[in-house]
Amino acid sequence: MILFDGTHLATDGDLAELHAKAAEIGLEPKWFQDHPRHPHYDVWGAPARRLVANCTARELVRRAARSAGE
């Protein structure tokens, strides 16, 4: 599932799905932040206005930790 907290575009599982969504809203692959616990894109400006937040920052981190098996 794609997660967006208003600033970060992340996933709770499928990185291919994350990259596809990022490309769809105009983010460049080089902007991907491959953090071990929460790989994500920072989203701002026009791309952010194309998305609706579906979780809080706390929920995003909690789901990322759970999907990493922590």
Sequence and secondary structure as in RCSB ss.txt:
>XXXX:A:sequence
MILFDGTHLATDGDLAELHAKAAEIGLEPKWFQDHPRHPHYDVWGAPARRLVANCTARELVRRAARSAGE
>XXXX:A:secstr
 EEE SSEEEESS HHHHHHHHHHTT  GGG B  SS  EEE  HHHHHT    S HHHHHHHHHHHTT 
